[in-house]
Amino acid sequence: MMGIALRMARRGIGTTSPNPSVGAVIADEAAQEVISRAVTAPSGRPHAEPLAIAEAGERARGKTMYVTLEPCSHHGKTPPCSDAVINAGLARVVVALSDPDPRVSGRGLDQLRKAGIAVTRGVRAHEAHWLTRGHIVRVSERRPFVQLKMALSADGCVPHGTGHEPVFVTGPLARAMGHLLRAEADAILIGHGTLKDDDPDLTCRLPGLASRSPIRVVLAADPVGIEGSRLVQTASTVPVHLVTTESGIAANAEAIGQMTASGVVIHTVRAVGGRIWLPSLLERLAEIGVTRLLVEGGPSVWRAFARHGLFDEVILFRARGGGATTSPISIAAAAAELECQAGLTGLLLHARRHLAGDDMLVFRRPSGHTGFIPPAGLSSGDT
Ligand SMILES: NC(=O)c1ccc[n+]([C@@H]2O[C@H](COP(=O)([O-])OP(=O)(O)OC[C@H]3O[C@@H](n4cnc5c(N)ncnc54)[C@H](OP(=O)(O)O)[C@@H]3O)[C@@H](O)[C@H]2O)c1
């Protein structure tokens, strides 16, 4: 039953920001029957628990709820889910994860126990953790979950865009997977170099998922020459956020005025050595509700995230070059290319897929290696 709840939670990823996507199932355990199931609604409300309870109606009484995250216990924009669970007469609640949000943090489960509900915690917690990681790091580290996505050619290189469009190195299936990652993100980020070379759209163009295009974020300490880009021209359709500096605004005042008029949201954050300071950037994105950030590059931006240790997953699309019959890339070769192109080291392979002549490899950071590593000359107090 928790597996069904996890699959429900997965459906909502990228749609529920700033809230986590939570899956809930109400089951009759004796009959091994699913009575109702729900996922957090788009934009984060209503939560999954009241939706599952509403669908089950009176049939919820005396039954078990499986839920991927501890029910909330505070009065926010909606009443506490713990009250809804108690009022529905559920007999047992099985929870994958406690909620690290200080407004909840064990209190939701305590309320259920006090009301006489049997509570089991920790079922399939590891899977739930990775599904919910955007929420977890947002409330505990004041940053989004960060995925670095990159595509390398069969010789391990990053071809540069033409000045008008990107150069694709992988086939349609791998590119479709890239678009699926966009649909599961709250924001996509690129650097000024990629905007200039690729002039990309950065939208999700999978059939039926166009509405799941996340906000598009550009890093440019000196945002010269951005105002005519596709991103700016389409900012009224899919939001665009420009992250820059006070001096970047002063030096490009007229262009900034035009971009603001086009609907671009401008953020000024701290710069160090002429570069946007990534801890400040991520804190700002967390403040505006971004829980999952897909960093599409290019190489200078990947390297900056790698150097700061500010990422959770790396997703490598690697062309094989010779079609589906060619051998997959070895893990050692992929790791060497990631180090060469993005300065990434010490990653653990989490999953791999063969995508019609291309490889997709998902790496994660080893546990205990999350968080910010200050560069020389700055103490962590500077963050
Ligand atoms: N194969 C792939 O997966 C892939 C993906 C994306 C891009 N690309 C290719 O990569 C090329 C661009 O790569 P690139 O390395 O030249 O540029 P980039 O990484 O896209 O952008 C670098 C620029 O971002 C701005 N920036 C602001 N703060 C930064 C920070 N903290 N760290 C790094 N950059 C910061 C700087 O411009 P300011 O001076 O304005 O601040 C900097 O010059 C393109 O040709 C594109 O085709 C390939």
Ligand as a Chemical Component Dictionary entry (heavy atoms), coordinates in Angstrom:
data_LIG
# 
_chem_comp.id                   LIG 
_chem_comp.type                 NON-POLYMER 
_chem_comp.pdbx_formal_charge   0 
_chem_comp.three_letter_code    LIG 
# 
loop_
_chem_comp_atom.comp_id 
_chem_comp_atom.atom_id 
_chem_comp_atom.alt_atom_id 
_chem_comp_atom.type_symbol 
_chem_comp_atom.charge 
_chem_comp_atom.model_Cartn_x 
_chem_comp_atom.model_Cartn_y 
_chem_comp_atom.model_Cartn_z 
_chem_comp_atom.pdbx_ordinal 
LIG N1  N1  N 0  25.371 19.671 -23.500 1  
LIG C1  C1  C 0  24.705 20.234 -22.537 2  
LIG O1  O1  O 0  24.127 19.562 -21.685 3  
LIG C2  C2  C 0  24.662 21.734 -22.447 4  
LIG C3  C3  C 0  23.769 22.341 -21.553 5  
LIG C4  C4  C 0  23.785 23.710 -21.440 6  
LIG C5  C5  C 0  24.668 24.439 -22.217 7  
LIG N2  N2  N 1  25.502 23.829 -23.081 8  
LIG C6  C6  C 0  26.449 24.624 -23.888 9  
LIG O2  O2  O 0  27.300 25.303 -22.989 10 
LIG C7  C7  C 0  27.691 26.520 -23.572 11 
LIG C8  C8  C 0  27.712 27.626 -22.536 12 
LIG O3  O3  O 0  28.501 27.253 -21.454 13 
LIG P1  P1  P 0  29.394 28.317 -20.679 14 
LIG O4  O4  O 0  30.199 27.576 -19.687 15 
LIG O5  O5  O -1 30.081 29.180 -21.676 16 
LIG O6  O6  O 0  28.326 29.287 -19.997 17 
LIG P2  P2  P 0  27.198 29.048 -18.907 18 
LIG O7  O7  O 0  27.670 28.088 -17.874 19 
LIG O8  O8  O 0  25.918 28.786 -19.572 20 
LIG O9  O9  O 0  27.081 30.504 -18.283 21 
LIG C9  C9  C 0  28.192 31.110 -17.675 22 
LIG C10 C10 C 0  27.845 32.540 -17.378 23 
LIG O10 O10 O 0  26.863 32.611 -16.363 24 
LIG C11 C11 C 0  27.061 33.763 -15.579 25 
LIG N3  N3  N 0  27.237 33.434 -14.158 26 
LIG C12 C12 C 0  26.759 34.185 -13.150 27 
LIG N4  N4  N 0  27.074 33.669 -11.978 28 
LIG C13 C13 C 0  27.755 32.546 -12.225 29 
LIG C14 C14 C 0  28.338 31.589 -11.368 30 
LIG N5  N5  N 0  28.244 31.653 -10.040 31 
LIG N6  N6  N 0  29.013 30.577 -11.934 32 
LIG C15 C15 C 0  29.095 30.475 -13.278 33 
LIG N7  N7  N 0  28.544 31.356 -14.143 34 
LIG C16 C16 C 0  27.879 32.398 -13.621 35 
LIG C17 C17 C 0  28.327 34.431 -16.113 36 
LIG O11 O11 O 0  27.878 35.446 -16.991 37 
LIG P3  P3  P 0  27.856 36.972 -16.421 38 
LIG O12 O12 O 0  29.223 37.495 -16.680 39 
LIG O13 O13 O 0  26.800 37.705 -17.121 40 
LIG O14 O14 O 0  27.572 36.864 -14.975 41 
LIG C18 C18 C 0  29.011 33.339 -16.866 42 
LIG O15 O15 O 0  29.822 33.807 -17.900 43 
LIG C19 C19 C 0  26.714 26.806 -24.681 44 
LIG O16 O16 O 0  27.395 26.881 -25.918 45 
LIG C20 C20 C 0  25.725 25.673 -24.675 46 
LIG O17 O17 O 0  25.447 25.232 -25.983 47 
LIG C21 C21 C 0  25.518 22.501 -23.213 48 
# 
loop_
_chem_comp_bond.comp_id 
_chem_comp_bond.atom_id_1 
_chem_comp_bond.atom_id_2 
_chem_comp_bond.value_order 
_chem_comp_bond.pdbx_ordinal 
LIG N1  C1  SING 1  
LIG C1  O1  DOUB 2  
LIG C1  C2  SING 3  
LIG C2  C3  SING 4  
LIG C2  C21 DOUB 5  
LIG C3  C4  DOUB 6  
LIG C4  C5  SING 7  
LIG C5  N2  DOUB 8  
LIG N2  C6  SING 9  
LIG N2  C21 SING 10 
LIG C6  O2  SING 11 
LIG C6  C20 SING 12 
LIG O2  C7  SING 13 
LIG C7  C8  SING 14 
LIG C7  C19 SING 15 
LIG C8  O3  SING 16 
LIG O3  P1  SING 17 
LIG P1  O4  DOUB 18 
LIG P1  O5  SING 19 
LIG P1  O6  SING 20 
LIG O6  P2  SING 21 
LIG P2  O7  DOUB 22 
LIG P2  O8  SING 23 
LIG P2  O9  SING 24 
LIG O9  C9  SING 25 
LIG C9  C10 SING 26 
LIG C10 O10 SING 27 
LIG C10 C18 SING 28 
LIG O10 C11 SING 29 
LIG C11 N3  SING 30 
LIG C11 C17 SING 31 
LIG N3  C12 SING 32 
LIG N3  C16 SING 33 
LIG C12 N4  DOUB 34 
LIG N4  C13 SING 35 
LIG C13 C14 SING 36 
LIG C13 C16 DOUB 37 
LIG C14 N5  SING 38 
LIG C14 N6  DOUB 39 
LIG N6  C15 SING 40 
LIG C15 N7  DOUB 41 
LIG N7  C16 SING 42 
LIG C17 O11 SING 43 
LIG C17 C18 SING 44 
LIG O11 P3  SING 45 
LIG P3  O12 DOUB 46 
LIG P3  O13 SING 47 
LIG P3  O14 SING 48 
LIG C18 O15 SING 49 
LIG C19 O16 SING 50 
LIG C19 C20 SING 51 
LIG C20 O17 SING 52 
# 
